[in-house]
């Protein structure tokens, strides 16, 4: 099988090139451009494509891939909200993902955002570089003894819950399917979690049902001075409502590794360009907000796990023995 990897960065090429040596029946090609309706034609001669969170797997693109002979879509990520699954089925294309490449990597980044925004590490770093050693504007709050509210307790949410418990926090959570292995968590309704938590960390997939689950109404439910962290999907949070909440001094801090309309920015250097929207500039203008570039997954261990599972998915597909847990149906 020949696989074309779209949006291939240097670290992707390094990781996949090392891993593919174990597979005699798989050949990889790399392209720097991401997948869209224009670049779909470049798949000529490949039976599979590999994309990431910003790749365009819309119905139009999938139809074009199918005409080129593509039978397999490999996502080197857990989320699949950017894939038209029904279109894939209609065109006879199987879709596989990497559901649990490194939950600890994402959870650790979520806590890093919470800690940094709480203690204003980003501001302190800049102040000291300018020889300003004053403490004005840097006051934080102890997390020990506070309440952590985890939205979604899959592998990543569970890892975050354990970290919070290790900090001496009381952990409450909302999930339609409670994790029975997490004995220290108290499950309750979303409303109650939002109302009681001092730190809210979002760890759930994006669906039609939870689109903009953090909005003007739910923000009103939260405590004044709450810390909000999102390392899942940007569309879970209504950005305009979030900005209103920030301006109303609702939040002590906000840490975002994802945000709405990030697609054109993900992993790209756009420092010399004029951005299409003002979302990023508005968010980073606030002293109590930290935005990172969808990097929560970005550790050596996670990259290794992503390449390994992606190629395992391809091998299983070739053998006609798909890995059920990894297949998107």
C-alpha positions as a Markdown table, in Angstrom:
| # | Residue | x | y | z |
|---|---|---|---|---|
| 1 | Unk | 0.0 | 0.0 | 0.0 |
| 2 | Unk | 1.2 | 3.5 | -0.9 |
| 3 | Unk | 0.1 | 6.2 | 1.6 |
| 4 | Unk | 0.3 | 9.9 | 1.0 |
| 5 | Unk | 0.8 | 11.9 | 4.2 |
| 6 | Unk | -0.6 | 15.4 | 3.9 |
| 7 | Unk | 0.5 | 18.4 | 6.0 |
| 8 | Unk | 3.7 | 16.6 | 6.8 |
| 9 | Unk | 6.0 | 18.6 | 9.1 |
| 10 | Unk | 9.6 | 17.7 | 9.8 |
| 11 | Unk | 8.7 | 15.9 | 13.0 |
| 12 | Unk | 6.0 | 13.9 | 11.2 |
| 13 | Unk | 8.5 | 12.8 | 8.5 |
| 14 | Unk | 11.0 | 11.8 | 11.2 |
| 15 | Unk | 8.6 | 9.8 | 13.2 |
| 16 | Unk | 6.8 | 8.0 | 10.3 |
| 17 | Unk | 10.1 | 7.3 | 8.5 |
| 18 | Unk | 11.5 | 5.6 | 11.5 |
| 19 | Unk | 8.3 | 3.5 | 12.1 |
| 20 | Unk | 7.6 | 2.5 | 8.5 |
| 21 | Unk | 10.9 | 0.5 | 8.4 |
| 22 | Unk | 9.0 | -2.2 | 10.3 |
| 23 | Unk | 6.5 | -2.6 | 7.5 |
| 24 | Unk | 7.6 | -4.2 | 4.2 |
| 25 | Unk | 4.2 | -3.8 | 2.5 |
| 26 | Unk | 3.7 | -0.1 | 3.2 |
| 27 | Unk | 5.3 | 2.8 | 1.3 |
| 28 | Unk | 5.0 | 6.4 | 2.4 |
| 29 | Unk | 5.1 | 9.7 | 0.5 |
| 30 | Unk | 5.0 | 13.1 | 2.2 |
| 31 | Unk | 3.5 | 16.4 | 1.1 |
| 32 | Unk | 3.8 | 19.7 | 2.9 |
| 33 | Unk | 0.5 | 21.0 | 1.8 |
| 34 | Unk | -2.7 | 20.1 | 3.7 |
| 35 | Unk | -5.5 | 18.2 | 2.1 |
| 36 | Unk | -8.2 | 20.3 | 0.3 |
| 37 | Unk | -10.1 | 20.2 | -2.9 |
| 38 | Unk | -7.1 | 21.5 | -4.9 |
| 39 | Unk | -4.5 | 19.2 | -3.4 |
| 40 | Unk | -6.7 | 16.1 | -3.5 |
| 41 | Unk | -5.6 | 15.5 | -7.1 |
| 42 | Unk | -2.0 | 14.9 | -5.8 |
| 43 | Unk | -3.1 | 11.5 | -4.4 |
| 44 | Unk | -2.7 | 9.9 | -7.8 |
| 45 | Unk | -1.1 | 6.5 | -7.4 |
| 46 | Unk | -1.8 | 6.1 | -3.7 |
| 47 | Unk | -4.4 | 3.8 | -2.1 |
| 48 | Unk | -4.6 | 5.7 | 1.2 |
| 49 | Unk | -4.2 | 9.2 | 2.5 |
| 50 | Unk | -3.2 | 10.4 | 6.0 |
| 51 | Unk | -4.4 | 13.7 | 7.4 |
| 52 | Unk | -4.6 | 15.6 | 10.6 |
| 53 | Unk | -7.0 | 17.8 | 12.5 |
| 54 | Unk | -7.1 | 20.6 | 9.9 |
| 55 | Unk | -7.3 | 18.4 | 6.8 |
| 56 | Unk | -10.4 | 18.9 | 4.7 |
| 57 | Unk | -12.3 | 15.6 | 4.4 |
| 58 | Unk | -15.5 | 17.1 | 3.2 |
| 59 | Unk | -17.9 | 15.2 | 0.9 |
| 60 | Unk | -16.5 | 17.0 | -2.2 |
| 61 | Unk | -12.9 | 16.1 | -1.3 |
| 62 | Unk | -13.8 | 12.5 | -0.4 |
| 63 | Unk | -15.5 | 12.1 | -3.8 |
| 64 | Unk | -12.4 | 13.3 | -5.5 |
| 65 | Unk | -10.2 | 11.0 | -3.5 |
| 66 | Unk | -12.4 | 8.0 | -4.4 |
| 67 | Unk | -12.2 | 8.8 | -8.1 |
| 68 | Unk | -8.4 | 8.6 | -7.7 |
| 69 | Unk | -8.6 | 5.1 | -6.2 |
| 70 | Unk | -8.3 | 5.9 | -2.5 |
| 71 | Unk | -9.8 | 3.2 | -0.3 |
| 72 | Unk | -8.5 | 4.3 | 3.1 |
| 73 | Unk | -8.4 | 7.5 | 5.2 |
| 74 | Unk | -5.9 | 7.5 | 8.1 |
| 75 | Unk | -6.3 | 10.2 | 10.7 |
| 76 | Unk | -3.2 | 10.7 | 12.8 |
| 77 | Unk | -5.4 | 12.2 | 15.6 |
| 78 | Unk | -8.3 | 11.2 | 17.8 |
| 79 | Unk | -11.0 | 13.6 | 16.6 |
| 80 | Unk | -12.8 | 13.0 | 13.3 |
| 81 | Unk | -15.2 | 16.0 | 13.2 |
| 82 | Unk | -13.5 | 17.2 | 10.0 |
| 83 | Unk | -14.5 | 14.0 | 8.2 |
| 84 | Unk | -17.8 | 13.5 | 6.4 |
| 85 | Unk | -18.3 | 9.9 | 7.5 |
| 86 | Unk | -21.4 | 9.4 | 5.5 |
| 87 | Unk | -19.6 | 10.5 | 2.3 |
| 88 | Unk | -16.8 | 8.1 | 3.1 |
| 89 | Unk | -19.2 | 5.2 | 3.4 |
| 90 | Unk | -21.0 | 6.2 | 0.2 |
| 91 | Unk | -17.7 | 6.1 | -1.6 |
| 92 | Unk | -16.4 | 2.9 | -0.1 |
| 93 | Unk | -13.7 | 4.5 | 1.9 |
| 94 | Unk | -12.8 | 3.2 | 5.4 |
| 95 | Unk | -11.7 | 5.7 | 8.0 |
| 96 | Unk | -9.4 | 5.0 | 10.9 |
| 97 | Unk | -8.1 | 7.2 | 13.7 |
| 98 | Unk | -5.7 | 7.2 | 16.6 |
| 99 | Unk | -8.0 | 7.3 | 19.7 |
| 100 | Unk | -5.5 | 7.2 | 22.5 |
| 101 | Unk | -2.0 | 8.1 | 21.4 |
| 102 | Unk | -0.9 | 9.8 | 24.6 |
| 103 | Unk | -3.6 | 11.0 | 27.0 |
| 104 | Unk | -1.0 | 12.0 | 29.5 |
| 105 | Unk | 0.6 | 14.4 | 27.0 |
| 106 | Unk | -2.7 | 16.3 | 26.5 |
| 107 | Unk | -3.6 | 16.2 | 30.2 |
| 108 | Unk | -0.2 | 17.5 | 31.2 |
| 109 | Unk | -0.5 | 20.4 | 28.8 |
| 110 | Unk | -4.0 | 21.2 | 30.1 |
| 111 | Unk | -2.6 | 21.5 | 33.6 |
| 112 | Unk | 0.4 | 23.5 | 32.3 |
| 113 | Unk | -2.1 | 26.0 | 30.8 |
| 114 | Unk | -4.1 | 26.1 | 34.1 |
| 115 | Unk | -0.9 | 26.7 | 36.2 |
| 116 | Unk | 0.6 | 29.2 | 33.8 |
| 117 | Unk | -2.6 | 31.3 | 33.5 |
| 118 | Unk | -3.3 | 31.1 | 37.2 |
| 119 | Unk | 0.1 | 32.4 | 38.2 |
| 120 | Unk | 0.5 | 34.6 | 35.2 |
| 121 | Unk | 3.7 | 32.9 | 34.1 |
| 122 | Unk | 3.4 | 34.4 | 30.6 |
| 123 | Unk | 3.3 | 37.9 | 32.0 |
| 124 | Unk | 6.0 | 37.3 | 34.6 |
| 125 | Unk | 8.4 | 36.0 | 31.9 |
| 126 | Unk | 8.0 | 39.1 | 29.8 |
| 127 | Unk | 8.3 | 41.4 | 32.8 |
| 128 | Unk | 11.6 | 39.9 | 34.0 |
| 129 | Unk | 13.0 | 40.0 | 30.5 |
| 130 | Unk | 12.5 | 43.8 | 30.7 |
| 131 | Unk | 14.1 | 44.0 | 34.2 |
| 132 | Unk | 10.7 | 44.5 | 35.8 |
| 133 | Unk | 10.7 | 42.5 | 39.0 |
| 134 | Unk | 7.6 | 43.8 | 40.5 |
| 135 | Unk | 4.7 | 41.5 | 41.4 |
| 136 | Unk | 1.9 | 43.7 | 40.2 |
| 137 | Unk | -0.7 | 41.8 | 38.2 |
| 138 | Unk | 0.8 | 38.4 | 38.9 |
| 139 | Unk | -1.3 | 37.2 | 41.9 |
| 140 | Unk | -2.6 | 33.7 | 41.6 |
| 141 | Unk | -4.7 | 31.3 | 43.7 |
| 142 | Unk | -3.9 | 28.0 | 45.3 |
| 143 | Unk | -5.3 | 25.0 | 43.4 |
| 144 | Unk | -4.8 | 22.8 | 46.5 |
| 145 | Unk | -8.2 | 22.4 | 48.2 |
| 146 | Unk | -10.1 | 23.8 | 45.3 |
| 147 | Unk | -12.6 | 22.0 | 43.0 |
| 148 | Unk | -11.6 | 20.7 | 39.6 |
| 149 | Unk | -14.4 | 20.2 | 37.1 |
| 150 | Unk | -13.6 | 17.7 | 34.3 |
| 151 | Unk | -15.9 | 17.7 | 31.3 |
| 152 | Unk | -15.5 | 14.3 | 29.7 |
| 153 | Unk | -13.6 | 11.5 | 31.5 |
| 154 | Unk | -12.3 | 9.4 | 28.6 |
| 155 | Unk | -8.6 | 8.6 | 28.6 |
| 156 | Unk | -7.4 | 12.3 | 28.5 |
| 157 | Unk | -10.0 | 13.5 | 31.0 |
| 158 | Unk | -9.2 | 10.6 | 33.3 |
| 159 | Unk | -5.5 | 11.6 | 33.1 |
| 160 | Unk | -6.3 | 15.2 | 33.9 |
| 161 | Unk | -8.5 | 14.1 | 36.8 |
| 162 | Unk | -5.7 | 12.1 | 38.3 |
| 163 | Unk | -3.3 | 15.1 | 38.0 |
| 164 | Unk | -5.9 | 17.4 | 39.7 |
| 165 | Unk | -6.3 | 14.8 | 42.5 |
| 166 | Unk | -2.6 | 14.8 | 42.9 |
| 167 | Unk | -2.7 | 18.5 | 43.5 |
| 168 | Unk | -5.0 | 18.0 | 46.4 |
| 169 | Unk | -8.1 | 19.1 | 44.5 |
| 170 | Unk | -11.6 | 17.7 | 44.9 |
| 171 | Unk | -12.5 | 16.3 | 41.5 |
| 172 | Unk | -16.0 | 16.4 | 40.1 |
| 173 | Unk | -17.0 | 15.5 | 36.5 |
| 174 | Unk | -19.6 | 15.3 | 33.9 |
| 175 | Unk | -19.8 | 12.5 | 31.4 |
| 176 | Unk | -22.7 | 10.6 | 29.8 |
| 177 | Unk | -20.8 | 7.5 | 30.5 |
| 178 | Unk | -19.0 | 7.7 | 33.9 |
| 179 | Unk | -15.7 | 6.0 | 34.2 |
| 180 | Unk | -16.2 | 3.4 | 37.0 |
| 181 | Unk | -12.4 | 3.1 | 37.5 |
| 182 | Unk | -12.2 | 6.6 | 38.8 |
| 183 | Unk | -13.4 | 6.1 | 42.3 |
| 184 | Unk | -12.2 | 9.5 | 43.5 |
| 185 | Unk | -14.5 | 11.4 | 41.1 |
| 186 | Unk | -17.9 | 12.6 | 42.0 |
| 187 | Unk | -20.1 | 12.6 | 38.9 |
| 188 | Unk | -22.9 | 15.2 | 38.5 |
| 189 | Unk | -24.8 | 17.2 | 35.9 |
| 190 | Unk | -23.0 | 19.6 | 33.6 |
| 191 | Unk | -24.8 | 22.5 | 35.3 |
| 192 | Unk | -23.6 | 21.4 | 38.7 |
| 193 | Unk | -20.0 | 20.9 | 37.5 |
| 194 | Unk | -19.9 | 24.3 | 35.9 |
| 195 | Unk | -21.5 | 25.9 | 39.0 |
| 196 | Unk | -19.1 | 24.3 | 41.6 |
| 197 | Unk | -15.7 | 24.1 | 39.8 |
| 198 | Unk | -12.8 | 26.5 | 40.4 |
| 199 | Unk | -11.0 | 25.0 | 37.5 |
| 200 | Unk | -12.9 | 23.7 | 34.4 |
| 201 | Unk | -11.1 | 21.5 | 31.9 |
| 202 | Unk | -12.8 | 20.3 | 28.7 |
| 203 | Unk | -11.9 | 16.8 | 27.4 |
| 204 | Unk | -14.7 | 15.7 | 25.1 |
| 205 | Unk | -15.1 | 15.2 | 21.4 |
| 206 | Unk | -17.0 | 17.7 | 19.3 |
| 207 | Unk | -20.5 | 16.6 | 18.3 |
| 208 | Unk | -23.6 | 18.4 | 17.0 |
| 209 | Unk | -25.1 | 18.0 | 20.5 |
| 210 | Unk | -22.3 | 19.8 | 22.4 |
| 211 | Unk | -21.4 | 22.4 | 19.8 |
| 212 | Unk | -20.9 | 25.7 | 21.8 |
| 213 | Unk | -21.5 | 23.9 | 25.1 |
| 214 | Unk | -19.6 | 26.8 | 26.7 |
| 215 | Unk | -21.8 | 29.8 | 25.9 |
| 216 | Unk | -23.3 | 32.9 | 27.5 |
| 217 | Unk | -25.8 | 30.8 | 29.5 |
| 218 | Unk | -23.3 | 28.3 | 30.8 |
| 219 | Unk | -20.7 | 30.9 | 31.5 |
| 220 | Unk | -23.2 | 32.7 | 33.7 |
| 221 | Unk | -23.6 | 29.4 | 35.7 |
| 222 | Unk | -19.8 | 29.4 | 36.5 |
| 223 | Unk | -18.2 | 30.8 | 39.6 |
| 224 | Unk | -16.7 | 34.3 | 39.4 |
| 225 | Unk | -12.9 | 33.9 | 39.1 |
| 226 | Unk | -13.1 | 30.5 | 37.5 |
| 227 | Unk | -10.2 | 29.1 | 35.4 |
| 228 | Unk | -11.3 | 27.6 | 32.0 |
| 229 | Unk | -9.0 | 25.3 | 30.0 |
| 230 | Unk | -9.8 | 23.8 | 26.6 |
| 231 | Unk | -7.5 | 21.3 | 24.9 |
| 232 | Unk | -10.3 | 19.4 | 22.9 |
| 233 | Unk | -11.9 | 21.3 | 20.1 |
| 234 | Unk | -12.4 | 25.0 | 19.6 |
| 235 | Unk | -16.0 | 24.8 | 18.6 |
| 236 | Unk | -17.0 | 23.5 | 22.1 |
| 237 | Unk | -16.6 | 27.1 | 23.2 |
| 238 | Unk | -18.6 | 30.1 | 21.7 |
| 239 | Unk | -15.7 | 32.5 | 21.4 |
| 240 | Unk | -17.7 | 35.7 | 21.2 |
| 241 | Unk | -19.5 | 34.7 | 24.4 |
| 242 | Unk | -16.2 | 33.8 | 26.0 |
| 243 | Unk | -14.7 | 37.2 | 25.2 |
| 244 | Unk | -17.8 | 38.9 | 26.7 |
| 245 | Unk | -17.2 | 36.8 | 29.8 |
| 246 | Unk | -13.5 | 37.7 | 30.0 |
| 247 | Unk | -14.4 | 41.4 | 29.6 |
| 248 | Unk | -17.0 | 41.1 | 32.4 |
| 249 | Unk | -14.2 | 39.7 | 34.6 |
| 250 | Unk | -15.9 | 36.3 | 35.0 |
| 251 | Unk | -12.6 | 34.4 | 34.6 |
| 252 | Unk | -9.5 | 34.5 | 36.7 |
| 253 | Unk | -7.8 | 32.9 | 33.7 |
| 254 | Unk | -8.4 | 31.1 | 30.4 |
| 255 | Unk | -6.0 | 28.6 | 28.7 |
| 256 | Unk | -6.8 | 27.6 | 25.2 |
| 257 | Unk | -4.8 | 25.1 | 23.0 |
| 258 | Unk | -7.7 | 25.2 | 20.5 |
| 259 | Unk | -10.1 | 27.9 | 19.4 |
| 260 | Unk | -12.7 | 28.5 | 16.8 |
| 261 | Unk | -11.5 | 29.3 | 13.3 |
| 262 | Unk | -8.0 | 28.0 | 14.0 |
| 263 | Unk | -7.9 | 25.8 | 10.9 |
| 264 | Unk | -5.7 | 28.1 | 8.7 |
| 265 | Unk | -3.4 | 28.7 | 11.6 |
| 266 | Unk | -2.7 | 25.2 | 12.9 |
| 267 | Unk | 1.1 | 24.5 | 12.8 |
| 268 | Unk | 1.7 | 27.3 | 10.3 |
| 269 | Unk | 4.0 | 30.4 | 10.6 |
| 270 | Unk | 1.7 | 33.3 | 9.8 |
| 271 | Unk | 3.8 | 36.0 | 11.4 |
| 272 | Unk | 4.0 | 37.9 | 8.1 |
| 273 | Unk | 0.4 | 37.7 | 7.2 |
| 274 | Unk | -2.8 | 39.5 | 7.9 |
| 275 | Unk | -5.2 | 37.0 | 9.5 |
| 276 | Unk | -8.7 | 36.5 | 8.2 |
| 277 | Unk | -10.3 | 37.0 | 11.6 |
| 278 | Unk | -9.5 | 38.9 | 14.7 |
| 279 | Unk | -10.3 | 36.0 | 17.1 |
| 280 | Unk | -6.7 | 35.2 | 18.0 |
| 281 | Unk | -5.6 | 38.8 | 18.4 |
| 282 | Unk | -8.6 | 39.5 | 20.6 |
| 283 | Unk | -8.0 | 36.5 | 22.8 |
| 284 | Unk | -4.2 | 37.1 | 23.3 |
| 285 | Unk | -4.9 | 40.8 | 24.1 |
| 286 | Unk | -6.2 | 39.9 | 27.5 |
| 287 | Unk | -3.6 | 39.6 | 30.3 |
| 288 | Unk | -5.4 | 36.5 | 31.8 |
| 289 | Unk | -5.5 | 34.5 | 28.6 |
| 290 | Unk | -2.9 | 32.1 | 27.2 |
| 291 | Unk | -3.4 | 30.6 | 23.7 |
| 292 | Unk | -1.1 | 27.9 | 22.4 |
| 293 | Unk | -1.0 | 26.4 | 18.9 |
| 294 | Unk | -2.8 | 23.1 | 19.2 |
| 295 | Unk | 0.3 | 21.6 | 20.8 |
| 296 | Unk | -1.1 | 19.6 | 23.7 |
| 297 | Unk | -0.3 | 16.3 | 21.9 |
| 298 | Unk | 3.2 | 17.4 | 20.9 |
| 299 | Unk | 5.6 | 15.1 | 22.8 |
| 300 | Unk | 8.1 | 12.5 | 21.6 |
| 301 | Unk | 6.1 | 9.7 | 23.1 |
| 302 | Unk | 2.9 | 10.9 | 21.4 |
| 303 | Unk | 4.4 | 11.3 | 18.0 |
| 304 | Unk | 5.8 | 7.8 | 18.3 |
| 305 | Unk | 2.4 | 6.4 | 19.3 |
| 306 | Unk | 0.7 | 8.2 | 16.5 |
| 307 | Unk | 2.9 | 6.9 | 13.7 |
| 308 | Unk | 2.8 | 3.4 | 15.2 |
| 309 | Unk | -1.0 | 3.2 | 15.5 |
| 310 | Unk | -1.5 | 4.8 | 12.1 |
| 311 | Unk | 0.6 | 2.2 | 10.4 |
| 312 | Unk | -0.9 | -0.6 | 12.4 |
| 313 | Unk | -4.3 | 0.6 | 11.1 |
| 314 | Unk | -3.0 | 0.5 | 7.6 |
| 315 | Unk | -1.6 | -3.0 | 8.1 |
| 316 | Unk | -4.8 | -4.3 | 9.6 |
| 317 | Unk | -6.8 | -2.9 | 6.7 |
| 318 | Unk | -4.5 | -4.6 | 4.2 |
| 319 | Unk | -4.9 | -7.9 | 6.0 |
| 320 | Unk | -8.7 | -7.5 | 6.0 |
| 321 | Unk | -8.7 | -7.4 | 9.8 |
| 322 | Unk | -9.6 | -3.9 | 10.8 |
| 323 | Unk | -8.9 | -2.7 | 14.3 |
| 324 | Unk | -12.5 | -2.2 | 15.4 |
| 325 | Unk | -11.7 | 0.3 | 18.2 |
| 326 | Unk | -9.8 | 2.5 | 15.8 |
| 327 | Unk | -12.3 | 2.4 | 12.9 |
| 328 | Unk | -14.7 | 5.3 | 12.5 |
| 329 | Unk | -18.1 | 3.9 | 11.5 |
